[in-house]
Every structure is written in C-alpha cells, then in structure tokens.
Amino acid sequence: MFSFRTTPLEEQADIVLQKGRLAVLCDSSAWNRQTGKYLFEDIYRSGRLARVFFPSDGIFGDYPCGADGDVDGYGFMGMGGCRFTALGTDGFPFVPEMFSGVDAIIISYSNSGSRYGRMDFLLYALFQMLYHSGIPLSVYLLDRDNPSGHRVEGTVSEGFGRSAGLEGVPHRHGLTTGELASMLYSELVAKFPLHIISHAAYPAMNYPEDRRLPFIGAANLARTGGIAGVPETIGAPWLRPLLESAEFMDEVQDPGCCVRRVAFVPSSGIYASERCYGLQLLRREDVPYHSVDHSLRILRLLCSSASGFIGTGLEETVGDAVMNAYLHGHAGRAALKEHMKVEEQKWIRKAKRHLLYQEHPVRVKSLV
C-alpha cells in the first residue's frame, strides 16, 4: 500500500501513529527549525518512541571511527528509556528482531542527491528487509527536496558492488528522498505500507540548494567538506609537486567551478594530523556545472601525472566501464560525453514514472 500525503505527520489520523510504538531512522538534519526540536525529541514527548536508528558515524557525525549496535552516548539529550542504535554499513544492517514491539518507523534525512548517500543505502536496506521478512511495519517518510536542484549527472551503476553506491542509480539522480523511495518500493513490488509526506508539509525542515559536490574519491586521496555551505576539498601529501605546476592548475579549472590551491590537516582518515596539499572546488553561481564530468577530468590528470596516486578501488567506485576507460586514457572525451548523455536521458525517462512534484530531473551539459 502506497500513499502520498500533503499534511504534516502530527495531523495524520492513522491509528498506528496515534497509539502505536514508533521508531525513527534519521540523521542530524531531522531538525525542525519551527519547533526547535529534533524529530525524535517531538515523538519522545508523546511517550511512544521505542528506538532511534542512525548511520554508523552517529547522529551528529560524532562516531568518526564508526559504531554498530546500541550506544549510550546520547543520554545528554534527556531521553531515558529510548534505545539509540547505530547501523553498520557492511551487508544489510536491519534485522526483523530490531522491530520487536514496534508498529511503525518514521524516516527523515537530507537527500544527498547522489547515489553515494549513506542514508539512501540504509533506506534501501530497510525496504529489502521488510520485503523479505514480511513483518507488519508501516513506513512514514518525511520527504525532502533535492539539495542539488534536481540535476542528473553520470551513469547508472550495475554489478560494481557497494563501493559504487546504490545500484541502479546514477551518480546524481535528481529525485527527492520520497521519489527515490517510491522508485525503490516499486522496483521491489513491495506490499508493506509506505506513506510519503510531502516536503511542502515541513518547510522548516527544508533548506536552500547547497554547494555539495559528489567528488568521486580514491584510495589515497583525502577529502573534506562536501556538506551544505562547505566547499569540497581534496588533497594528499604527495600532491604538492603537481600544484606547483601552472599547467596542471589550468587543466583542472572548469567554467562552472573555481578551483584553488589549499593546504589542510585532516583530523581523521588516511592522513590524519598530516599536512595535505590539494584543491578546493567552489561552485560558480548561475553557470551550468557537471560535477561528475569535472571529477573525472581531475582524476584522469591524477592517473596520468601524479606519481603518488593510487587508484586502488577507483574503478569500482566510478562504477562504469566507459568512465574507467576514460580515466586510464583508453577512451576520449567525445565518447565519454556521449555515453553520459545517453545514460542521463534514459534515467530521466525512467524517473518520470515516480515523480511526486512538478519539478523534474534535468540534465546538466558540460561546457568543456
């Protein structure tokens, strides 16, 4: 059973919402500026919140080394008796036993706009578990608009594994959270109750378009930023010689993005507390920008010019044969751009069947 609703959750007359035991799947973006509360705080006050699920790095990104299972680090929020459960990223993190005594789960998170979104993977894992287990759990999803402005970029990943992100979805999918959920639900031919609450019902939980760029990472390339209002930064200790080259800096520029040299010290990851040299990417306003194409051009330069670059796992992360051929110099730009054009057009035709709003996904043409 699927429904699309335009009134807030608290106005819904469903008995399971009025009297049932509830769980929440969210990250820190489940904050309502109007009430001044997180979604789980509002539900906790009703006395019916049983459990809060969140990604392995914590609700606030406060578990940088990752967590798996129940944690006790959120007692400061004054929600005694509620279980907080971090979901590991290996395999499928949900099991039916987690929902013993739970009647419905409410989902709220900010759509990343790309197939690498960790919360999108958890959404897919939850749907898979419900489909195969058949447990009687109702799902309510508070929709969010797409922060990338419904841009579609790149190609669909199939058969490249988890590192390529959500299978069957392009690098940038252009859908809202609810539209993506509707597509996953439809492709499963699922029967569990799924109710999408329009993002117009919660304007205080929507944010303007941000500057996040889905740079395709590599094994020994550090990155910071990539969140709302923070420029994407990539770098490594071994990148300094290339940055000294004016020719290299000219080649990494893009009409839709300003690229500048930076130095930074990551607080975690492969180069924790080590000085890195790199590039900071800043979107230009009102100029078309194909971030996936730009990422591939930068990575191709690193593959051919950087002696310290290690591309281990890069092919799986990119998740496309033609793109990988381009990275290693076996395919030209014309072939790459035509391939992406065809794949993006195919995705837009498919996505149209799952749109819930007047805004629709659009292609972004590279100016290079």
matplotlib code that plots the C-alpha trace (Angstrom):
import matplotlib.pyplot as plt

x = [0.0, 1.5, 0.2, 1.4, 0.2, 0.3, -0.4, 2.1, 2.6, 1.0, -2.2, -2.5, -5.4, -3.7, -4.3, -0.7, 0.6, -1.9, -1.4, 1.4, 5.0, 7.3, 10.9, 12.8, 15.5, 17.3, 20.5, 21.1, 19.1, 15.9, 15.7, 12.6, 13.5, 9.9, 9.6, 13.3, 13.3, 14.7, 12.0, 12.8, 12.5, 9.0, 8.0, 9.6, 7.4, 4.4, 5.7, 5.6, 9.2, 10.8, 14.1, 16.2, 18.3, 21.1, 24.2, 27.4, 29.2, 26.5, 23.6, 25.9, 29.0, 30.2, 31.5, 34.2, 35.6, 32.1, 29.7, 27.5, 24.6, 23.2, 25.2, 24.8, 26.3, 23.0, 21.9, 22.6, 19.5, 17.3, 15.5, 15.8, 14.4, 14.9, 17.4, 19.8, 21.1, 24.0, 23.7, 26.9, 27.5, 28.5, 25.9, 22.3, 22.2, 18.5, 17.1, 13.5, 14.3, 15.1, 11.4, 10.0, 7.2, 7.5, 4.4, 5.8, 9.1, 9.4, 12.2, 13.7, 17.0, 18.5, 18.8, 22.4, 21.3, 23.9, 23.9, 26.7, 24.4, 24.8, 21.2, 19.9, 21.6, 20.0, 16.6, 17.2, 18.4, 15.2, 13.0, 14.8, 14.4, 10.7, 10.1, 11.8, 10.7, 7.1, 6.9, 3.9, 5.6, 4.3, 6.8, 6.3, 8.9, 9.1, 10.2, 13.0, 13.6, 16.8, 19.6, 21.4, 18.4, 17.2, 20.4, 21.1, 24.7, 26.6, 25.7, 23.8, 25.9, 25.3, 27.4, 30.2, 29.5, 28.7, 31.6, 29.8, 26.9, 23.3, 23.0, 20.8, 21.1, 23.2, 25.9, 23.4, 19.8, 17.8, 15.0, 13.6, 14.0, 10.4, 10.6, 13.7, 11.9, 8.9, 11.1, 12.8, 9.5, 8.0, 11.0, 10.7, 7.0, 6.7, 3.5, 4.3, 2.6, 4.7, 3.4, 5.3, 4.7, 5.2, 8.2, 5.8, 4.2, 7.5, 9.0, 11.1, 12.9, 13.9, 17.0, 18.0, 20.2, 23.6, 27.1, 27.8, 29.8, 29.9, 33.6, 34.5, 37.0, 40.2, 42.1, 44.8, 43.1, 41.8, 38.7, 36.9, 33.7, 31.1, 28.2, 25.9, 27.8, 31.2, 33.4, 34.6, 38.4, 40.6, 44.3, 47.2, 50.8, 52.1, 50.0, 52.3, 54.6, 51.6, 50.1, 53.4, 52.6, 50.7, 49.8, 48.1, 46.2, 44.9, 43.8, 41.8, 39.7, 36.0, 33.7, 31.2, 33.6, 36.5, 39.4, 42.1, 45.1, 44.8, 46.7, 44.9, 45.4, 42.7, 41.5, 40.7, 41.2, 44.3, 46.2, 45.0, 47.2, 49.4, 49.7, 48.0, 48.1, 45.2, 42.3, 39.2, 36.2, 33.8, 30.7, 30.1, 26.6, 24.3, 26.8, 26.0, 28.3, 28.6, 30.4, 30.8, 32.4, 34.7, 35.6, 36.6, 38.8, 40.7, 41.0, 42.3, 45.0, 46.0, 46.1, 48.4, 50.5, 50.7, 53.4, 51.9, 48.3, 46.9, 43.8, 43.0, 39.2, 38.7, 37.1, 34.6, 33.7, 33.3, 31.1, 31.1, 33.3, 33.4, 34.3, 37.1, 38.4, 38.4, 40.3, 43.1, 43.4, 41.6, 38.6, 38.4, 36.2, 33.7, 33.0, 32.6, 30.2, 28.0, 27.9, 26.8, 24.3, 22.6, 22.6, 21.2, 18.4, 17.5, 17.4, 15.2, 12.7, 12.6, 12.4, 9.3, 7.2, 8.0, 7.7, 5.6, 6.0, 6.0, 9.8, 11.5, 15.1, 17.1, 20.5, 23.4, 25.6, 29.3, 30.8, 34.2]
y = [0.0, 3.3, 6.8, 10.4, 12.9, 16.7, 17.3, 17.0, 13.8, 15.1, 15.7, 12.2, 10.2, 6.7, 4.6, 3.4, 7.0, 7.9, 4.8, 2.6, 2.2, 4.2, 4.0, 6.7, 6.5, 9.8, 11.9, 15.4, 17.0, 15.8, 19.2, 21.3, 25.0, 25.8, 23.6, 23.9, 20.1, 17.0, 14.7, 12.0, 14.6, 15.5, 11.9, 11.0, 13.6, 11.6, 8.6, 6.2, 6.4, 3.0, 3.3, 5.7, 4.3, 6.3, 5.7, 4.3, 7.6, 8.8, 11.2, 14.2, 12.5, 12.1, 8.5, 9.1, 5.5, 4.1, 2.3, -0.7, -1.6, 0.1, 3.1, 5.1, 8.4, 10.3, 10.3, 14.1, 14.5, 13.6, 10.7, 8.0, 4.6, 5.1, 2.9, 4.5, 2.1, 2.7, 0.8, -0.7, -0.3, -3.9, -6.1, -5.3, -3.7, -4.3, -7.5, -8.2, -8.6, -4.8, -4.1, -6.3, -4.2, -1.5, -0.7, 2.0, 3.6, 7.3, 8.3, 11.8, 12.8, 15.2, 13.8, 13.9, 13.9, 11.3, 7.5, 7.5, 8.8, 6.6, 7.2, 6.2, 2.9, 2.4, 3.2, 0.5, -1.9, -1.3, -1.9, -5.1, -6.4, -5.6, -7.1, -10.4, -10.7, -9.7, -8.1, -5.8, -2.5, 0.8, 3.2, 7.0, 9.1, 12.9, 13.9, 16.4, 18.4, 17.5, 19.9, 19.6, 21.2, 18.1, 17.8, 14.5, 13.6, 10.5, 6.9, 4.0, 1.6, -2.1, -5.0, -2.9, -3.6, -1.5, 1.0, 2.2, 3.4, 2.5, 0.1, 1.1, 4.8, 7.4, 9.5, 12.3, 11.2, 14.4, 13.0, 13.9, 11.5, 10.4, 10.0, 7.8, 5.8, 5.4, 4.0, 1.5, 0.5, 0.0, -2.0, -4.4, -4.8, -4.3, -4.7, -3.1, 0.2, 3.2, 6.7, 9.7, 13.1, 16.0, 18.2, 21.1, 19.9, 20.7, 23.8, 24.3, 21.1, 22.0, 24.0, 26.0, 24.4, 23.8, 23.6, 19.9, 18.2, 14.4, 14.1, 10.5, 9.5, 7.4, 5.2, 7.6, 11.0, 12.8, 14.9, 17.4, 19.5, 18.4, 19.4, 22.4, 25.6, 24.0, 23.7, 20.3, 19.9, 17.1, 16.6, 14.5, 15.0, 13.7, 16.2, 19.2, 18.8, 18.9, 22.0, 23.9, 23.5, 26.3, 24.0, 21.5, 24.3, 25.5, 22.0, 21.4, 24.5, 24.4, 27.2, 26.2, 25.8, 27.8, 25.6, 27.0, 25.6, 24.9, 23.2, 21.5, 18.9, 16.3, 15.3, 11.7, 9.3, 8.1, 11.3, 12.2, 15.0, 15.1, 18.2, 17.8, 19.9, 20.0, 21.6, 23.4, 23.4, 26.3, 26.4, 29.5, 30.9, 30.7, 28.8, 25.2, 22.7, 19.0, 17.9, 14.3, 15.2, 17.6, 15.0, 12.5, 15.1, 15.8, 12.0, 11.4, 14.0, 12.4, 8.9, 10.2, 12.7, 12.1, 9.6, 9.1, 8.5, 5.0, 4.1, 1.0, 0.6, 3.6, 1.5, 0.0, 3.4, 5.0, 2.0, 2.4, 0.7, 3.7, 6.1, 3.8, 3.6, 7.4, 7.6, 5.4, 7.1, 4.3, 6.5, 10.1, 13.0, 12.7, 9.1, 9.9, 12.8, 10.9, 7.9, 10.1, 11.9, 8.7, 7.3, 10.5, 10.6, 7.0, 7.7, 10.8, 8.8, 6.1, 8.7, 10.4, 7.4, 8.2, 12.0, 13.4, 17.1, 19.5, 19.9, 17.2, 15.9, 17.7, 17.1, 19.3, 19.9, 20.2, 23.4, 21.8]
z = [0.0, -1.1, -0.4, -0.9, 1.7, 1.9, 5.6, 8.5, 10.3, 13.5, 11.6, 10.3, 11.7, 11.3, 14.4, 14.3, 14.6, 17.3, 19.6, 18.2, 19.3, 16.9, 15.7, 13.9, 11.2, 10.8, 10.9, 12.4, 9.6, 11.2, 12.9, 12.8, 12.9, 13.8, 16.9, 17.8, 18.3, 16.5, 15.1, 17.7, 20.6, 19.5, 19.3, 22.6, 24.3, 23.2, 25.2, 22.3, 20.9, 21.2, 19.2, 17.1, 14.2, 12.6, 10.5, 11.9, 12.3, 14.7, 14.5, 14.5, 12.9, 16.4, 15.9, 13.4, 13.8, 13.3, 15.6, 15.3, 17.6, 20.7, 22.0, 25.2, 24.1, 23.8, 27.4, 27.4, 25.3, 28.2, 26.5, 29.1, 28.2, 24.4, 22.6, 20.2, 17.6, 15.1, 11.9, 10.5, 6.7, 5.9, 4.3, 5.3, 8.7, 9.5, 11.0, 12.0, 15.7, 15.8, 15.4, 18.1, 19.7, 17.1, 14.9, 12.5, 11.6, 10.6, 8.3, 8.0, 6.5, 4.0, 0.5, -0.8, -4.4, -5.3, -5.3, -2.6, 0.1, 3.2, 4.3, 0.9, 1.3, 4.8, 3.2, 0.6, 3.2, 5.3, 2.3, 1.4, 5.0, 5.1, 1.7, 2.5, 6.1, 5.7, 9.2, 9.7, 9.9, 8.5, 7.0, 7.0, 5.2, 5.6, 2.2, 1.5, -1.7, -3.6, -2.5, -5.8, -7.6, -9.4, -11.5, -13.2, -13.9, -14.8, -15.4, -13.7, -11.6, -12.1, -10.9, -9.4, -5.7, -2.7, -3.2, -6.4, -4.2, -4.7, -7.6, -10.5, -9.7, -11.5, -9.8, -9.4, -9.6, -9.4, -7.2, -3.8, -1.0, -1.4, -5.1, -4.7, -2.0, -4.4, -7.1, -4.8, -3.5, -6.9, -8.2, -5.3, -6.0, -2.2, -0.2, 3.1, 3.8, 2.6, 3.2, 1.8, 3.5, 1.0, 1.7, 1.5, 4.8, 6.6, 5.2, 8.3, 7.6, 4.0, 3.2, 0.1, -2.6, -1.2, -2.8, -2.2, -4.9, -5.3, -6.0, -6.8, -4.1, -4.5, -2.1, -1.0, -1.6, 1.5, 1.2, 3.5, 3.2, 0.7, 3.0, 2.9, 2.7, 2.8, -0.4, -1.4, -0.7, -1.9, -1.3, -0.2, 0.9, -2.5, -4.5, -3.8, -6.9, -9.2, -7.5, -8.3, -12.0, -13.6, -16.5, -14.1, -12.4, -15.8, -16.7, -13.6, -14.0, -15.1, -16.3, -13.6, -10.8, -9.4, -8.3, -5.9, -4.2, -0.4, 2.4, 5.2, 8.0, 8.2, 11.7, 10.7, 7.9, 6.0, 6.5, 10.0, 11.5, 8.4, 6.2, 2.9, -0.3, -2.6, -4.5, -3.2, -5.5, -5.3, -7.5, -9.6, -9.4, -12.4, -14.6, -15.7, -13.9, -14.5, -11.3, -12.3, -15.6, -13.7, -11.2, -13.9, -15.6, -12.4, -11.7, -15.2, -14.7, -11.4, -13.0, -15.7, -13.8, -10.1, -9.1, -5.6, -6.8, -6.0, -7.9, -5.9, -5.8, -8.1, -10.9, -8.5, -7.1, -10.5, -11.4, -15.2, -17.9, -20.3, -17.5, -16.3, -19.9, -20.0, -16.7, -18.0, -21.4, -23.4, -24.3, -25.4, -24.1, -27.0, -26.2, -22.5, -23.0, -25.5, -23.1, -20.2, -22.4, -23.4, -19.8, -18.3, -20.8, -20.1, -16.4, -16.8, -18.8, -16.0, -13.2, -14.7, -13.6, -9.9, -9.7, -6.9, -7.7, -10.7, -10.6, -12.6, -13.1, -15.8, -17.5, -17.0, -20.0, -19.5, -21.0, -21.5]

ax = plt.figure().add_subplot(projection="3d")
ax.plot(x, y, z, "-o")
ax.set_aspect("equal")
plt.show()
